[in-house]
């Protein structure tokens, strides 16, 4: 049982490292994770009496 938990812990650590590496190395391979920046303007009507 102890080996199973140890193996699971190693797999979780490897998965975390893989996700972080993918986030840093992804833009070099053409994957852009940044959000597109566009300005959005909408008129707002205030109901002031």
PDBQT receptor file of N, H, CA, C and O in Angstrom, charges set to zero:
ATOM      1  N   UNK A   1       0.823  -1.181   0.000  1.00  0.00    +0.000 N 
ATOM      2  CA  UNK A   1       0.000   0.000   0.000  1.00  0.00    +0.000 C 
ATOM      3  C   UNK A   1       0.877   1.259   0.000  1.00  0.00    +0.000 C 
ATOM      4  O   UNK A   1       0.560   2.254  -0.652  1.00  0.00    +0.000 OA
ATOM      5  N   UNK A   2       1.957   1.194   0.726  1.00  0.00    +0.000 N 
ATOM      6  H   UNK A   2       2.215   0.387   1.255  1.00  0.00    +0.000 HD
ATOM      7  CA  UNK A   2       2.862   2.333   0.805  1.00  0.00    +0.000 C 
ATOM      8  C   UNK A   2       3.486   2.618  -0.562  1.00  0.00    +0.000 C 
ATOM      9  O   UNK A   2       3.647   3.781  -0.935  1.00  0.00    +0.000 OA
ATOM     10  N   UNK A   3       3.835   1.580  -1.305  1.00  0.00    +0.000 N 
ATOM     11  H   UNK A   3       3.704   0.636  -1.002  1.00  0.00    +0.000 HD
ATOM     12  CA  UNK A   3       4.424   1.768  -2.638  1.00  0.00    +0.000 C 
ATOM     13  C   UNK A   3       3.424   2.412  -3.590  1.00  0.00    +0.000 C 
ATOM     14  O   UNK A   3       3.799   3.213  -4.447  1.00  0.00    +0.000 OA
ATOM     15  N   UNK A   4       2.151   2.058  -3.435  1.00  0.00    +0.000 N 
ATOM     16  H   UNK A   4       1.847   1.407  -2.739  1.00  0.00    +0.000 HD
ATOM     17  CA  UNK A   4       1.111   2.636  -4.281  1.00  0.00    +0.000 C 
ATOM     18  C   UNK A   4       0.998   4.142  -4.052  1.00  0.00    +0.000 C 
ATOM     19  O   UNK A   4       0.913   4.910  -5.011  1.00  0.00    +0.000 OA
ATOM     20  N   UNK A   5       0.997   4.564  -2.800  1.00  0.00    +0.000 N 
ATOM     21  H   UNK A   5       1.066   3.941  -2.021  1.00  0.00    +0.000 HD
ATOM     22  CA  UNK A   5       0.938   5.991  -2.492  1.00  0.00    +0.000 C 
ATOM     23  C   UNK A   5       2.191   6.711  -2.970  1.00  0.00    +0.000 C 
ATOM     24  O   UNK A   5       2.117   7.842  -3.451  1.00  0.00    +0.000 OA
ATOM     25  N   UNK A   6       3.315   6.073  -2.841  1.00  0.00    +0.000 N 
ATOM     26  H   UNK A   6       3.375   5.155  -2.450  1.00  0.00    +0.000 HD
ATOM     27  CA  UNK A   6       4.567   6.662  -3.295  1.00  0.00    +0.000 C 
ATOM     28  C   UNK A   6       4.557   6.829  -4.820  1.00  0.00    +0.000 C 
ATOM     29  O   UNK A   6       4.976   7.864  -5.338  1.00  0.00    +0.000 OA
ATOM     30  N   UNK A   7       4.086   5.821  -5.521  1.00  0.00    +0.000 N 
ATOM     31  H   UNK A   7       3.746   4.980  -5.100  1.00  0.00    +0.000 HD
ATOM     32  CA  UNK A   7       3.980   5.897  -6.972  1.00  0.00    +0.000 C 
ATOM     33  C   UNK A   7       3.002   6.994  -7.382  1.00  0.00    +0.000 C 
ATOM     34  O   UNK A   7       3.269   7.747  -8.318  1.00  0.00    +0.000 OA
ATOM     35  N   UNK A   8       1.878   7.086  -6.687  1.00  0.00    +0.000 N 
ATOM     36  H   UNK A   8       1.661   6.474  -5.927  1.00  0.00    +0.000 HD
ATOM     37  CA  UNK A   8       0.889   8.117  -6.975  1.00  0.00    +0.000 C 
ATOM     38  C   UNK A   8       1.467   9.504  -6.730  1.00  0.00    +0.000 C 
ATOM     39  O   UNK A   8       1.213  10.421  -7.511  1.00  0.00    +0.000 OA
ATOM     40  N   UNK A   9       2.225   9.671  -5.678  1.00  0.00    +0.000 N 
ATOM     41  H   UNK A   9       2.431   8.926  -5.044  1.00  0.00    +0.000 HD
ATOM     42  CA  UNK A   9       2.866  10.948  -5.381  1.00  0.00    +0.000 C 
ATOM     43  C   UNK A   9       3.863  11.317  -6.480  1.00  0.00    +0.000 C 
ATOM     44  O   UNK A   9       3.920  12.473  -6.899  1.00  0.00    +0.000 OA
ATOM     45  N   UNK A  10       4.637  10.362  -6.940  1.00  0.00    +0.000 N 
ATOM     46  H   UNK A  10       4.591   9.423  -6.600  1.00  0.00    +0.000 HD
ATOM     47  CA  UNK A  10       5.585  10.617  -8.026  1.00  0.00    +0.000 C 
ATOM     48  C   UNK A  10       4.857  11.018  -9.312  1.00  0.00    +0.000 C 
ATOM     49  O   UNK A  10       5.298  11.924 -10.018  1.00  0.00    +0.000 OA
ATOM     50  N   UNK A  11       3.757  10.352  -9.612  1.00  0.00    +0.000 N 
ATOM     51  H   UNK A  11       3.399   9.615  -9.038  1.00  0.00    +0.000 HD
ATOM     52  CA  UNK A  11       2.996  10.677 -10.815  1.00  0.00    +0.000 C 
ATOM     53  C   UNK A  11       2.385  12.072 -10.735  1.00  0.00    +0.000 C 
ATOM     54  O   UNK A  11       2.352  12.792 -11.733  1.00  0.00    +0.000 OA
ATOM     55  N   UNK A  12       1.905  12.455  -9.563  1.00  0.00    +0.000 N 
ATOM     56  H   UNK A  12       1.932  11.870  -8.752  1.00  0.00    +0.000 HD
ATOM     57  CA  UNK A  12       1.343  13.795  -9.392  1.00  0.00    +0.000 C 
ATOM     58  C   UNK A  12       2.440  14.845  -9.559  1.00  0.00    +0.000 C 
ATOM     59  O   UNK A  12       2.218  15.872 -10.199  1.00  0.00    +0.000 OA
ATOM     60  N   UNK A  13       3.599  14.603  -9.000  1.00  0.00    +0.000 N 
ATOM     61  H   UNK A  13       3.780  13.768  -8.480  1.00  0.00    +0.000 HD
ATOM     62  CA  UNK A  13       4.721  15.541  -9.145  1.00  0.00    +0.000 C 
ATOM     63  C   UNK A  13       5.156  15.648 -10.605  1.00  0.00    +0.000 C 
ATOM     64  O   UNK A  13       5.410  16.750 -11.091  1.00  0.00    +0.000 OA
ATOM     65  N   UNK A  14       5.243  14.542 -11.297  1.00  0.00    +0.000 N 
ATOM     66  H   UNK A  14       5.037  13.646 -10.903  1.00  0.00    +0.000 HD
ATOM     67  CA  UNK A  14       5.617  14.572 -12.707  1.00  0.00    +0.000 C 
ATOM     68  C   UNK A  14       4.573  15.292 -13.554  1.00  0.00    +0.000 C 
ATOM     69  O   UNK A  14       4.923  16.022 -14.482  1.00  0.00    +0.000 OA
ATOM     70  N   UNK A  15       3.309  15.093 -13.245  1.00  0.00    +0.000 N 
ATOM     71  H   UNK A  15       3.024  14.501 -12.491  1.00  0.00    +0.000 HD
ATOM     72  CA  UNK A  15       2.244  15.783 -13.980  1.00  0.00    +0.000 C 
ATOM     73  C   UNK A  15       2.325  17.285 -13.756  1.00  0.00    +0.000 C 
ATOM     74  O   UNK A  15       2.145  18.061 -14.694  1.00  0.00    +0.000 OA
ATOM     75  N   UNK A  16       2.594  17.700 -12.527  1.00  0.00    +0.000 N 
ATOM     76  H   UNK A  16       2.740  17.069 -11.765  1.00  0.00    +0.000 HD
ATOM     77  CA  UNK A  16       2.728  19.127 -12.223  1.00  0.00    +0.000 C 
ATOM     78  C   UNK A  16       3.906  19.729 -12.972  1.00  0.00    +0.000 C 
ATOM     79  O   UNK A  16       3.786  20.812 -13.544  1.00  0.00    +0.000 OA
ATOM     80  N   UNK A  17       5.024  19.052 -12.975  1.00  0.00    +0.000 N 
ATOM     81  H   UNK A  17       5.122  18.172 -12.510  1.00  0.00    +0.000 HD
ATOM     82  CA  UNK A  17       6.206  19.538 -13.692  1.00  0.00    +0.000 C 
ATOM     83  C   UNK A  17       5.939  19.600 -15.186  1.00  0.00    +0.000 C 
ATOM     84  O   UNK A  17       6.380  20.535 -15.854  1.00  0.00    +0.000 OA
ATOM     85  N   UNK A  18       5.223  18.617 -15.719  1.00  0.00    +0.000 N 
ATOM     86  H   UNK A  18       4.865  17.857 -15.177  1.00  0.00    +0.000 HD
ATOM     87  CA  UNK A  18       4.917  18.605 -17.151  1.00  0.00    +0.000 C 
ATOM     88  C   UNK A  18       4.004  19.764 -17.532  1.00  0.00    +0.000 C 
ATOM     89  O   UNK A  18       4.200  20.378 -18.580  1.00  0.00    +0.000 OA
ATOM     90  N   UNK A  19       3.020  20.071 -16.707  1.00  0.00    +0.000 N 
ATOM     91  H   UNK A  19       2.861  19.572 -15.855  1.00  0.00    +0.000 HD
ATOM     92  CA  UNK A  19       2.113  21.184 -17.006  1.00  0.00    +0.000 C 
ATOM     93  C   UNK A  19       2.849  22.517 -16.939  1.00  0.00    +0.000 C 
ATOM     94  O   UNK A  19       2.634  23.381 -17.789  1.00  0.00    +0.000 OA
ATOM     95  N   UNK A  20       3.701  22.692 -15.960  1.00  0.00    +0.000 N 
ATOM     96  H   UNK A  20       3.875  21.990 -15.270  1.00  0.00    +0.000 HD
ATOM     97  CA  UNK A  20       4.475  23.934 -15.846  1.00  0.00    +0.000 C 
ATOM     98  C   UNK A  20       5.442  24.060 -17.020  1.00  0.00    +0.000 C 
ATOM     99  O   UNK A  20       5.590  25.145 -17.582  1.00  0.00    +0.000 OA
ATOM    100  N   UNK A  21       6.088  22.987 -17.390  1.00  0.00    +0.000 N 
ATOM    101  H   UNK A  21       5.968  22.105 -16.934  1.00  0.00    +0.000 HD
ATOM    102  CA  UNK A  21       7.001  23.023 -18.533  1.00  0.00    +0.000 C 
ATOM    103  C   UNK A  21       6.242  23.329 -19.820  1.00  0.00    +0.000 C 
ATOM    104  O   UNK A  21       6.733  24.081 -20.662  1.00  0.00    +0.000 OA
ATOM    105  N   UNK A  22       5.073  22.764 -19.981  1.00  0.00    +0.000 N 
ATOM    106  H   UNK A  22       4.675  22.152 -19.297  1.00  0.00    +0.000 HD
ATOM    107  CA  UNK A  22       4.268  23.028 -21.175  1.00  0.00    +0.000 C 
ATOM    108  C   UNK A  22       3.854  24.498 -21.242  1.00  0.00    +0.000 C 
ATOM    109  O   UNK A  22       3.816  25.086 -22.323  1.00  0.00    +0.000 OA
ATOM    110  N   UNK A  23       3.544  25.088 -20.090  1.00  0.00    +0.000 N 
ATOM    111  H   UNK A  23       3.575  24.610 -19.212  1.00  0.00    +0.000 HD
ATOM    112  CA  UNK A  23       3.149  26.491 -20.060  1.00  0.00    +0.000 C 
ATOM    113  C   UNK A  23       4.315  27.397 -20.444  1.00  0.00    +0.000 C 
ATOM    114  O   UNK A  23       4.107  28.421 -21.095  1.00  0.00    +0.000 OA
ATOM    115  N   UNK A  24       5.531  27.039 -20.054  1.00  0.00    +0.000 N 
ATOM    116  H   UNK A  24       5.700  26.207 -19.525  1.00  0.00    +0.000 HD
ATOM    117  CA  UNK A  24       6.693  27.869 -20.383  1.00  0.00    +0.000 C 
ATOM    118  C   UNK A  24       7.234  27.600 -21.781  1.00  0.00    +0.000 C 
ATOM    119  O   UNK A  24       7.687  28.525 -22.456  1.00  0.00    +0.000 OA
ATOM    120  N   UNK A  25       7.193  26.355 -22.220  1.00  0.00    +0.000 N 
ATOM    121  H   UNK A  25       6.825  25.605 -21.671  1.00  0.00    +0.000 HD
ATOM    122  CA  UNK A  25       7.782  25.991 -23.509  1.00  0.00    +0.000 C 
ATOM    123  C   UNK A  25       6.754  26.084 -24.643  1.00  0.00    +0.000 C 
ATOM    124  O   UNK A  25       7.141  26.129 -25.811  1.00  0.00    +0.000 OA
ATOM    125  N   UNK A  26       5.476  26.112 -24.328  1.00  0.00    +0.000 N 
ATOM    126  H   UNK A  26       5.162  26.075 -23.380  1.00  0.00    +0.000 HD
ATOM    127  CA  UNK A  26       4.418  26.151 -25.324  1.00  0.00    +0.000 C 
ATOM    128  C   UNK A  26       4.548  27.253 -26.356  1.00  0.00    +0.000 C 
ATOM    129  O   UNK A  26       4.401  26.978 -27.547  1.00  0.00    +0.000 OA
ATOM    130  N   UNK A  27       4.821  28.511 -25.948  1.00  0.00    +0.000 N 
ATOM    131  H   UNK A  27       4.940  28.734 -24.981  1.00  0.00    +0.000 HD
ATOM    132  CA  UNK A  27       4.944  29.585 -26.962  1.00  0.00    +0.000 C 
ATOM    133  C   UNK A  27       6.055  29.344 -27.981  1.00  0.00    +0.000 C 
ATOM    134  O   UNK A  27       5.963  29.861 -29.095  1.00  0.00    +0.000 OA
ATOM    135  N   UNK A  28       7.077  28.600 -27.660  1.00  0.00    +0.000 N 
ATOM    136  H   UNK A  28       7.152  28.180 -26.755  1.00  0.00    +0.000 HD
ATOM    137  CA  UNK A  28       8.139  28.308 -28.621  1.00  0.00    +0.000 C 
ATOM    138  C   UNK A  28       7.636  27.389 -29.731  1.00  0.00    +0.000 C 
ATOM    139  O   UNK A  28       8.186  27.379 -30.832  1.00  0.00    +0.000 OA
ATOM    140  N   UNK A  29       6.597  26.622 -29.439  1.00  0.00    +0.000 N 
ATOM    141  H   UNK A  29       6.150  26.629 -28.545  1.00  0.00    +0.000 HD
ATOM    142  CA  UNK A  29       6.041  25.693 -30.422  1.00  0.00    +0.000 C 
ATOM    143  C   UNK A  29       4.769  26.223 -31.073  1.00  0.00    +0.000 C 
ATOM    144  O   UNK A  29       4.082  25.491 -31.786  1.00  0.00    +0.000 OA
ATOM    145  N   UNK A  30       4.453  27.491 -30.828  1.00  0.00    +0.000 N 
ATOM    146  H   UNK A  30       5.011  28.086 -30.249  1.00  0.00    +0.000 HD
ATOM    147  CA  UNK A  30       3.319  28.107 -31.488  1.00  0.00    +0.000 C 
ATOM    148  C   UNK A  30       2.033  28.126 -30.693  1.00  0.00    +0.000 C 
ATOM    149  O   UNK A  30       0.997  28.517 -31.231  1.00  0.00    +0.000 OA
ATOM    150  N   UNK A  31       2.054  27.724 -29.448  1.00  0.00    +0.000 N 
ATOM    151  H   UNK A  31       2.896  27.406 -29.012  1.00  0.00    +0.000 HD
ATOM    152  CA  UNK A  31       0.860  27.771 -28.612  1.00  0.00    +0.000 C 
ATOM    153  C   UNK A  31       0.905  29.037 -27.778  1.00  0.00    +0.000 C 
ATOM    154  O   UNK A  31       1.774  29.202 -26.922  1.00  0.00    +0.000 OA
ATOM    155  N   UNK A  32      -0.042  29.931 -28.035  1.00  0.00    +0.000 N 
ATOM    156  H   UNK A  32      -0.749  29.798 -28.730  1.00  0.00    +0.000 HD
ATOM    157  CA  UNK A  32      -0.076  31.197 -27.309  1.00  0.00    +0.000 C 
ATOM    158  C   UNK A  32      -1.205  31.134 -26.287  1.00  0.00    +0.000 C 
ATOM    159  O   UNK A  32      -2.371  30.985 -26.652  1.00  0.00    +0.000 OA
ATOM    160  N   UNK A  33      -0.864  31.244 -25.028  1.00  0.00    +0.000 N 
ATOM    161  H   UNK A  33       0.084  31.365 -24.731  1.00  0.00    +0.000 HD
ATOM    162  CA  UNK A  33      -1.845  31.122 -23.962  1.00  0.00    +0.000 C 
ATOM    163  C   UNK A  33      -2.360  32.462 -23.473  1.00  0.00    +0.000 C 
ATOM    164  O   UNK A  33      -3.215  32.509 -22.589  1.00  0.00    +0.000 OA
ATOM    165  N   UNK A  34      -1.853  33.556 -24.036  1.00  0.00    +0.000 N 
ATOM    166  H   UNK A  34      -1.158  33.518 -24.754  1.00  0.00    +0.000 HD
ATOM    167  CA  UNK A  34      -2.301  34.864 -23.569  1.00  0.00    +0.000 C 
ATOM    168  C   UNK A  34      -3.676  35.186 -24.136  1.00  0.00    +0.000 C 
ATOM    169  O   UNK A  34      -4.040  34.752 -25.229  1.00  0.00    +0.000 OA
ATOM    170  N   UNK A  35      -4.407  35.938 -23.382  1.00  0.00    +0.000 N 
ATOM    171  H   UNK A  35      -4.111  36.291 -22.494  1.00  0.00    +0.000 HD
ATOM    172  CA  UNK A  35      -5.752  36.314 -23.783  1.00  0.00    +0.000 C 
ATOM    173  C   UNK A  35      -5.673  37.452 -24.796  1.00  0.00    +0.000 C 
ATOM    174  O   UNK A  35      -4.886  38.380 -24.613  1.00  0.00    +0.000 OA
ATOM    175  N   UNK A  36      -6.472  37.399 -25.861  1.00  0.00    +0.000 N 
ATOM    176  H   UNK A  36      -7.112  36.644 -26.011  1.00  0.00    +0.000 HD
ATOM    177  CA  UNK A  36      -6.444  38.493 -26.825  1.00  0.00    +0.000 C 
ATOM    178  C   UNK A  36      -6.919  39.783 -26.167  1.00  0.00    +0.000 C 
ATOM    179  O   UNK A  36      -7.933  39.803 -25.468  1.00  0.00    +0.000 OA
ATOM    180  N   UNK A  37      -6.174  40.855 -26.399  1.00  0.00    +0.000 N 
ATOM    181  H   UNK A  37      -5.351  40.839 -26.967  1.00  0.00    +0.000 HD
ATOM    182  CA  UNK A  37      -6.488  42.115 -25.745  1.00  0.00    +0.000 C 
ATOM    183  C   UNK A  37      -7.178  43.047 -26.723  1.00  0.00    +0.000 C 
ATOM    184  O   UNK A  37      -6.560  43.565 -27.653  1.00  0.00    +0.000 OA
ATOM    185  N   UNK A  38      -8.454  43.249 -26.500  1.00  0.00    +0.000 N 
ATOM    186  H   UNK A  38      -8.955  42.828 -25.744  1.00  0.00    +0.000 HD
ATOM    187  CA  UNK A  38      -9.234  44.164 -27.312  1.00  0.00    +0.000 C 
ATOM    188  C   UNK A  38     -10.013  45.081 -26.380  1.00  0.00    +0.000 C 
ATOM    189  O   UNK A  38     -10.419  44.687 -25.287  1.00  0.00    +0.000 OA
ATOM    190  N   UNK A  39     -10.209  46.295 -26.832  1.00  0.00    +0.000 N 
ATOM    191  H   UNK A  39      -9.880  46.615 -27.720  1.00  0.00    +0.000 HD
ATOM    192  CA  UNK A  39     -10.951  47.260 -26.037  1.00  0.00    +0.000 C 
ATOM    193  C   UNK A  39     -12.432  47.131 -26.374  1.00  0.00    +0.000 C 
ATOM    194  O   UNK A  39     -12.817  47.127 -27.543  1.00  0.00    +0.000 OA
ATOM    195  N   UNK A  40     -13.246  47.025 -25.344  1.00  0.00    +0.000 N 
ATOM    196  H   UNK A  40     -12.933  47.028 -24.394  1.00  0.00    +0.000 HD
ATOM    197  CA  UNK A  40     -14.688  46.894 -25.527  1.00  0.00    +0.000 C 
ATOM    198  C   UNK A  40     -15.351  48.105 -24.891  1.00  0.00    +0.000 C 
ATOM    199  O   UNK A  40     -15.162  48.378 -23.705  1.00  0.00    +0.000 OA
ATOM    200  N   UNK A  41     -16.126  48.826 -25.685  1.00  0.00    +0.000 N 
ATOM    201  H   UNK A  41     -16.279  48.604 -26.648  1.00  0.00    +0.000 HD
ATOM    202  CA  UNK A  41     -16.856  49.984 -25.167  1.00  0.00    +0.000 C 
ATOM    203  C   UNK A  41     -18.342  49.747 -25.363  1.00  0.00    +0.000 C 
ATOM    204  O   UNK A  41     -18.797  49.408 -26.456  1.00  0.00    +0.000 OA
ATOM    205  N   UNK A  42     -19.090  49.931 -24.283  1.00  0.00    +0.000 N 
ATOM    206  H   UNK A  42     -18.720  50.206 -23.396  1.00  0.00    +0.000 HD
ATOM    207  CA  UNK A  42     -20.538  49.802 -24.337  1.00  0.00    +0.000 C 
ATOM    208  C   UNK A  42     -21.159  51.003 -23.650  1.00  0.00    +0.000 C 
ATOM    209  O   UNK A  42     -20.736  51.380 -22.557  1.00  0.00    +0.000 OA
ATOM    210  N   UNK A  43     -22.167  51.616 -24.285  1.00  0.00    +0.000 N 
ATOM    211  H   UNK A  43     -22.511  51.310 -25.173  1.00  0.00    +0.000 HD
ATOM    212  CA  UNK A  43     -22.813  52.755 -23.639  1.00  0.00    +0.000 C 
ATOM    213  C   UNK A  43     -23.631  52.288 -22.422  1.00  0.00    +0.000 C 
ATOM    214  O   UNK A  43     -24.267  51.234 -22.443  1.00  0.00    +0.000 OA
ATOM    215  N   UNK A  44     -23.592  53.094 -21.387  1.00  0.00    +0.000 N 
ATOM    216  H   UNK A  44     -23.076  53.950 -21.371  1.00  0.00    +0.000 HD
ATOM    217  CA  UNK A  44     -24.305  52.781 -20.160  1.00  0.00    +0.000 C 
ATOM    218  C   UNK A  44     -25.283  53.915 -19.873  1.00  0.00    +0.000 C 
ATOM    219  O   UNK A  44     -24.896  55.083 -19.826  1.00  0.00    +0.000 OA
ATOM    220  N   UNK A  45     -26.542  53.564 -19.683  1.00  0.00    +0.000 N 
ATOM    221  H   UNK A  45     -26.856  52.615 -19.721  1.00  0.00    +0.000 HD
ATOM    222  CA  UNK A  45     -27.548  54.562 -19.328  1.00  0.00    +0.000 C 
ATOM    223  C   UNK A  45     -27.806  54.490 -17.846  1.00  0.00    +0.000 C 
ATOM    224  O   UNK A  45     -28.183  53.448 -17.309  1.00  0.00    +0.000 OA
ATOM    225  N   UNK A  46     -27.594  55.623 -17.186  1.00  0.00    +0.000 N 
ATOM    226  H   UNK A  46     -27.287  56.470 -17.622  1.00  0.00    +0.000 HD
ATOM    227  CA  UNK A  46     -27.821  55.692 -15.745  1.00  0.00    +0.000 C 
ATOM    228  C   UNK A  46     -29.224  56.211 -15.492  1.00  0.00    +0.000 C 
ATOM    229  O   UNK A  46     -29.627  57.221 -16.068  1.00  0.00    +0.000 OA
ATOM    230  N   UNK A  47     -29.963  55.538 -14.645  1.00  0.00    +0.000 N 
ATOM    231  H   UNK A  47     -29.636  54.717 -14.177  1.00  0.00    +0.000 HD
ATOM    232  CA  UNK A  47     -31.335  55.929 -14.334  1.00  0.00    +0.000 C 
ATOM    233  C   UNK A  47     -31.301  56.816 -13.096  1.00  0.00    +0.000 C 
ATOM    234  O   UNK A  47     -31.540  56.355 -11.980  1.00  0.00    +0.000 OA
ATOM    235  N   UNK A  48     -30.999  58.105 -13.308  1.00  0.00    +0.000 N 
ATOM    236  H   UNK A  48     -30.805  58.480 -14.215  1.00  0.00    +0.000 HD
ATOM    237  CA  UNK A  48     -30.896  59.050 -12.203  1.00  0.00    +0.000 C 
ATOM    238  C   UNK A  48     -32.111  59.968 -12.248  1.00  0.00    +0.000 C 
ATOM    239  O   UNK A  48     -32.416  60.557 -13.285  1.00  0.00    +0.000 OA
ATOM    240  N   UNK A  49     -32.797  60.086 -11.123  1.00  0.00    +0.000 N 
ATOM    241  H   UNK A  49     -32.550  59.607 -10.280  1.00  0.00    +0.000 HD
ATOM    242  CA  UNK A  49     -33.986  60.966 -11.075  1.00  0.00    +0.000 C 
ATOM    243  C   UNK A  49     -33.627  62.321 -10.510  1.00  0.00    +0.000 C 
ATOM    244  O   UNK A  49     -34.491  63.190 -10.393  1.00  0.00    +0.000 OA
TER     245      UNK A  49
